[in-house]
Amino acid sequence: MTSTMTRNERPTQPTAGVRHTPLEMAGIATLGAVIAIHTSELSGKVEETAYLGFGYVLLIAASIVSIILLAHRDVRGWILGGLASAGTIAGYVLTRTTGLPGAKGDIGNWGETIAVWSLLAEILMVVLAVAALARRRS
């Protein structure tokens, strides 16, 4: 099956047998890790600081949508996944430095294992998104 799509077009429906690039697969896997990490921490975060729990829900939803878009080879998946991960990195830094309203308990807590794994996944997602978007431009 050959495709007549140009480089900038998106498929309108999933195509059977599409082989994803290693970059796409890495992005999907990384977003899966972000979802798994934040889902495991969600109930505690909601009880601790409700608005941060809501932020987790938004991140999980954005990651799911990003995975779907990447599976459909839609560039918006890279944009959404990269921005959501970058925002989460900013949140991590804020909670560890100045704290956030009603959430001062993590100030200075840079070494919490699950948070470090989350940070690594989010940094990787930003790097992958930048690489995919740069590759697409060239």
Contact map, one row per residue, 1 for C-alpha under 8 A:
111000000000000000000000000000000000000000000000000000000000000000000000000000000000000000000000000000000000000000000000000000000000000000
111100000000000000000000000000000000000000000000000000000000000000000000000000000000000000000000000000000000000000000000000000000000000000
111110000000000000000000000000000000000000000000000000000000000000000000000000000000000000000000000000000000000000000000000000000000000000
011111000000000000000000000000000000000000000000000000000000000000000000000000000000000000000000000000000000000000000000000000000000000000
001111111110000000000000000000000000000000000000000000000000000000000000000000000000000000000000000000000000000000000000000000000000000000
000111111000000000000000000000000000000000000000000000000000000000000000000000000000000000000000000000000000000000000000000000000000000000
000011111000000000000000000000000000000000000000000000000000000000000000000000000000000000000000000000000000000000000000000000000000000000
000011111100000000000000000000000000000000000000000000000000000000000000000000000000000000000000000000000000000000000000000000000000000000
000011111110000000000000000000000000000000000000000000000000000000000000000000000000000000000000000000000000000000000000000000000000000000
000010011111000000000000000000000000000000000000000000000000000000000001110000000000000000000000000000000000000000000000000000000000000000
000010001111111000000000000000000000000000000000000000000000000000000001110000000000000000000000000000000000000000000000000000000000000000
000000000111110000000000000000000000000000000000000000000000000000000000000000000000000000000000000000000000000000000000000000000000000000
000000000011111000000000000000000000000000000000000000000000000000000001000000000000000000000000000000000000000000000000000000000000000000
000000000011111100000000000000000000000000000000000000000000000000000001000000000000000000000000000000000000000000000000000000000000000000
000000000010111111000000000000000000000000000000000000000000000000000000000000000000000000000000000000000000000000000000000000000000000000
000000000000011111000000000000000000000000000000000000000000000000000000000000000000000000000000000000000000000000000000000000000000000000
000000000000001111100000000000000000000000000000000000000000000000000000000000000000000000000000000000000000000000000000000000000000000000
000000000000001111110000000000000000000000000000000000000000000000000000000000000000000000000000000000000000000000000000000000000000000000
000000000000000011111000000000000000000000000000000000000000000000000000000000000000000000000000000000000000000000000000000000000000000000
000000000000000001111111100000000000000000000000000000000000000000000010000000000000000000000000000000000000000000000000000000000000000000
000000000000000000111111100000000000000000000000000000000000000000000000000000000000000000000000000000000000000000000000000000000000000000
000000000000000000011111110000000000000000000000000000000000000000000000000000000000000000000000000000000000000000000000000000000000000000
000000000000000000011111111000000000000000000000000000000000000000000000000000000000000000000000000000000000000000000000000000010001000000
000000000000000000011111111100000000000000000000000000000000000000000110000000000000000000000000000000000000000000000000000000000000000000
000000000000000000011111111110000000000000000000000000000000000000000000000000000000000000000000000000000000000000000000000000000000000000
000000000000000000000111111111000000000000000000000000000000000000000000000000000000000000000000000000000000000000000000000000010000000000
000000000000000000000011111111100000000000000000000000000000000000100100000001000000000000000000000000000000000000000000000010011000000000
000000000000000000000001111111110000000000000000000000000000000000100110000000000000000000000000000000000000000000000000000000000000000000
000000000000000000000000111111111000000000000000000000000000000000000000000000000000000000000000000000000000000000000000000000000000000000
000000000000000000000000011111111100000000000000000000000000000000000000000000000000000000000000000000000000000000000000110110000000000000
000000000000000000000000001111111110000000000000000000000000001101100000000000001000000000000000000000000000000000000000100010000000000000
000000000000000000000000000111111111000000000000000000000000001100100000000000000000000000000000000000000000000000000000000000000000000000
000000000000000000000000000011111111100000000000000000000000000000000000000000000000000000000000000000000000000000000100100000000000000000
000000000000000000000000000001111111110000000000000000000001001000000000000000000000000000000000000000000000000000000100110000000000000000
000000000000000000000000000000111111111000000000000000000011001100000000000000000000000000000000000000000000000000000000000000000000000000
000000000000000000000000000000011111111100000000000000000000000000000000000000000000000000000000000000000000000000000000000000000000000000
000000000000000000000000000000001111111110000000000000000000000000000000000000000000000000000000000000000000000001000100000000000000000000
000000000000000000000000000000000111111111000000000000010001000000000000000000000000000000000000000000000000000000000100000000000000000000
000000000000000000000000000000000011111111100000000000010001000000000000000000000000000000000000000000000000000000000000000000000000000000
000000000000000000000000000000000001111111100000000000000000000000000000000000000000000000000000000000000000000000000000000000000000000000
000000000000000000000000000000000000111111111000000000000000000000000000000000000000000000000000000000000000000000000000000000000000000000
000000000000000000000000000000000000011111111100000010011000000000000000000000000000000000000000000000000000000000000000000000000000000000
000000000000000000000000000000000000001111111110000010000000000000000000000000000000000000000000000000000000000000000000000000000000000000
000000000000000000000000000000000000000011111111000000000000000000000000000000000000000000000000000000000000000000000000000000000000000000
000000000000000000000000000000000000000011111111110110000000000000000000000000000000000000000000000000000000000000000000000000000000000000
000000000000000000000000000000000000000001111111111111000000000000000000000000000000000000000000000000000000000000000000000000000000000000
000000000000000000000000000000000000000000111111110010000000000000000000000000000000000000000000000000000000000000000000000000000000000000
000000000000000000000000000000000000000000011111110000000000000000000000000000000000000000000000000000100000000000000000000000000000000000
000000000000000000000000000000000000000000001111111110000000000000000000000000000000000000000000000001100000000000000000000000000000000000
000000000000000000000000000000000000000000001111111111000000000000000000000000000000000000000000000000000000000000000000000000000000000000
000000000000000000000000000000000000000000000100111111100000000000000000000000000000000000000000000000000000000000000000000000000000000000
000000000000000000000000000000000000000000001100111111110000000000000000000000000000000000000000000000000000000000000000000000000000000000
000000000000000000000000000000000000000001101110111111111000000000000000000000000000000000000000000000000000000000000000000000000000000000
000000000000000000000000000000000000000000000100011111111100000000000000000000000000000000000000000000000000000000000000000000000000000000
000000000000000000000000000000000000000000000000001111111110000000000000000000000000000000000000000000000000000000000000000000000000000000
000000000000000000000000000000000000011001000000000111111111000000000000000000000000000000000000000000000000000000000000000000000000000000
000000000000000000000000000000000000000001000000000011111111100000000000000000000000000000000000000000000000000000000000000000000000000000
000000000000000000000000000000000000000000000000000001111111110000000000000000000000000000000000000000000000000000000000000000000000000000
000000000000000000000000000000000010000000000000000000111111111000000000000000000001100100000000000000000000000000000000000000000000000000
000000000000000000000000000000000110011000000000000000011111111100000000000000000000000000000000000000000000000000000000000000000000000000
000000000000000000000000000000000000000000000000000000001111111110000000000000000000000000000000000000000000000000000000000000000000000000
000000000000000000000000000000000000000000000000000000000111111111000000000000011001000000000000000000000000000000000000000000000000000000
000000000000000000000000000000110110000000000000000000000011111111100000000000011001000000000000000000000000000000000000000000000000000000
000000000000000000000000000000110010000000000000000000000001111111110000000000000000000000000000000000000000000000000000000000000000000000
000000000000000000000000000000000000000000000000000000000000111111111000000010000000000000000000000000000000000000000000000000000000000000
000000000000000000000000000000100000000000000000000000000000011111111100000111011000000000000000000000000000000000000000000000000000000000
000000000000000000000000001100110000000000000000000000000000001111111110000010000000000000000000000000000000000000000000000000000000000000
000000000000000000000000000000000000000000000000000000000000000111111111000010000000000000000000000000000000000000000000000000000000000000
000000000000000000000000000000000000000000000000000000000000000011111111111110000000000000000000000000000000000000000000000000000000000000
000000000000000000000001001100000000000000000000000000000000000001111111111111000000000000000000000000000000000000000000000000000000000000
000000000000000000010001000100000000000000000000000000000000000000111111110000000000000000000000000000000000000000000000000000000000000000
000000000110110000000000000000000000000000000000000000000000000000011111110000000000000000000000000000000000000000000000000000000000000000
000000000110000000000000000000000000000000000000000000000000000000001111111010000000000000000000000000000000000000000000000000000000000000
000000000110000000000000000000000000000000000000000000000000000000001111111111000000000000000000000000000000000000000000000000000000000000
000000000000000000000000000000000000000000000000000000000000000000001100111111100000000000000000000000000000000000000000000000000000100000
000000000000000000000000000000000000000000000000000000000000000001001100011111110000000000000000000000000000000000000000000000000000000000
000000000000000000000000000000000000000000000000000000000000000011111100111111111000000000000000000000000000000000000000000000000000000000
000000000000000000000000001000000000000000000000000000000000000001000100011111111100000000000000000000000000000000000000000000001001100000
000000000000000000000000000000000000000000000000000000000000000000000000001111111110000000000000000000000000000000000000000000001000000000
000000000000000000000000000000000000000000000000000000000000011001000000000111111111000000000000000000000000000000000000000000000000000000
000000000000000000000000000000100000000000000000000000000000011001000000000011111111100000000000000000000000000000000000000011001000000000
000000000000000000000000000000000000000000000000000000000000000000000000000001111111110000000000000000000000000000000000000011111100000000
000000000000000000000000000000000000000000000000000000000000000000000000000000111111111000000000000000000000000000000000000001000000000000
000000000000000000000000000000000000000000000000000000000010011000000000000000011111111100000000000000000000000000000000000000000000000000
000000000000000000000000000000000000000000000000000000000010000000000000000000001111111110000000000000000000000000000000011011000000000000
000000000000000000000000000000000000000000000000000000000000000000000000000000000111111111000000000000000000000000000000011001000000000000
000000000000000000000000000000000000000000000000000000000000000000000000000000000011111111100000000000000000000000000000000000000000000000
000000000000000000000000000000000000000000000000000000000010000000000000000000000001111111110000000000000000000000000000010000000000000000
000000000000000000000000000000000000000000000000000000000000000000000000000000000000111111111000000000000000000000000010011000000000000000
000000000000000000000000000000000000000000000000000000000000000000000000000000000000011111111100000000000000000000000000000000000000000000
000000000000000000000000000000000000000000000000000000000000000000000000000000000000001111111110000000000000000000000000000000000000000000
000000000000000000000000000000000000000000000000000000000000000000000000000000000000000111111111000000000000000000000010000000000000000000
000000000000000000000000000000000000000000000000000000000000000000000000000000000000000011111111100000000000000000000000000000000000000000
000000000000000000000000000000000000000000000000000000000000000000000000000000000000000001111111111100000000000000000000000000000000000000
000000000000000000000000000000000000000000000000000000000000000000000000000000000000000000111111111100110110000000000000000000000000000000
000000000000000000000000000000000000000000000000000000000000000000000000000000000000000000011111111000000111110000000000000000000000000000
000000000000000000000000000000000000000000000000000000000000000000000000000000000000000000001111111000000011000000000000000000000000000000
000000000000000000000000000000000000000000000000000000000000000000000000000000000000000000000111111100010010000000000000000000000000000000
000000000000000000000000000000000000000000000000000000000000000000000000000000000000000000000111111110111110000000000000000000000000000000
000000000000000000000000000000000000000000000000000000000000000000000000000000000000000000000110011111110000000000000000000000000000000000
000000000000000000000000000000000000000000000000000000000000000000000000000000000000000000000000001111110000000000000000000000000000000000
000000000000000000000000000000000000000000000000100000000000000000000000000000000000000000000000000111110000000000000000000000000000000000
000000000000000000000000000000000000000000000001100000000000000000000000000000000000000000000010001111111100000000000000000000000000000000
000000000000000000000000000000000000000000000000000000000000000000000000000000000000000000000010011111111110000000000000000000000000000000
000000000000000000000000000000000000000000000000000000000000000000000000000000000000000000000000001000111110000000000000000000000000000000
000000000000000000000000000000000000000000000000000000000000000000000000000000000000000000000011001000111111100000000000000000000000000000
000000000000000000000000000000000000000000000000000000000000000000000000000000000000000000000011111000011111100000000000000000000000000000
000000000000000000000000000000000000000000000000000000000000000000000000000000000000000000000001100000000111110000000000000000000000000000
000000000000000000000000000000000000000000000000000000000000000000000000000000000000000000000001000000000111111100000000000000000000000000
000000000000000000000000000000000000000000000000000000000000000000000000000000000000000000000001000000000001111100110000000000000000000000
000000000000000000000000000000000000000000000000000000000000000000000000000000000000000000000000000000000000111110110000000000000000000000
000000000000000000000000000000000000000000000000000000000000000000000000000000000000000000000000000000000000111111110000000000000000000000
000000000000000000000000000000000000000000000000000000000000000000000000000000000000000000000000000000000000001111111000000000000000000000
000000000000000000000000000000000000100000000000000000000000000000000000000000000000000000000000000000000000000111111100000000000000000000
000000000000000000000000000000000000000000000000000000000000000000000000000000000000000000000000000000000000011111111110000000000000000000
000000000000000000000000000000000000000000000000000000000000000000000000000000000000000000000000000000000000011111111111000000000000000000
000000000000000000000000000000000000000000000000000000000000000000000000000000000000000000000000000000000000000011111111100000000000000000
000000000000000000000000000000001100110000000000000000000000000000000000000000000000000000000000000000000000000001111111110000000000000000
000000000000000000000000000000000000000000000000000000000000000000000000000000000000000010010000000000000000000000111111111000000000000000
000000000000000000000000000000000000000000000000000000000000000000000000000000000000000000000000000000000000000000011111111100000000000000
000000000000000000000000000001101100000000000000000000000000000000000000000000000000000000000000000000000000000000001111111110000000000000
000000000000000000000000000001000100000000000000000000000000000000000000000000000000110110000000000000000000000000000111111111000000000000
000000000000000000000000000000000000000000000000000000000000000000000000000000000000110010000000000000000000000000000011111111100000000000
000000000000000000000000000001000000000000000000000000000000000000000000000000000000000000000000000000000000000000000001111111110000000000
000000000000000000000000001001100000000000000000000000000000000000000000000000001100100000000000000000000000000000000000111111111000000000
000000000000000000000000000000000000000000000000000000000000000000000000000000001110110000000000000000000000000000000000011111111100000000
000000000000000000000000000000000000000000000000000000000000000000000000000000000100000000000000000000000000000000000000001111111110000000
000000000000000000000010011000000000000000000000000000000000000000000000000000000100000000000000000000000000000000000000000111111111000000
000000000000000000000000001000000000000000000000000000000000000000000000000001101100000000000000000000000000000000000000000011111111100000
000000000000000000000000000000000000000000000000000000000000000000000000000000000100000000000000000000000000000000000000000001111111110000
000000000000000000000000000000000000000000000000000000000000000000000000000000000000000000000000000000000000000000000000000000111111111000
000000000000000000000010000000000000000000000000000000000000000000000000000001000000000000000000000000000000000000000000000000011111111100
000000000000000000000000000000000000000000000000000000000000000000000000001001000000000000000000000000000000000000000000000000001111111110
000000000000000000000000000000000000000000000000000000000000000000000000000000000000000000000000000000000000000000000000000000000111111111
000000000000000000000000000000000000000000000000000000000000000000000000000000000000000000000000000000000000000000000000000000000011111111
000000000000000000000000000000000000000000000000000000000000000000000000000000000000000000000000000000000000000000000000000000000001111111
000000000000000000000000000000000000000000000000000000000000000000000000000000000000000000000000000000000000000000000000000000000000111111
000000000000000000000000000000000000000000000000000000000000000000000000000000000000000000000000000000000000000000000000000000000000011111
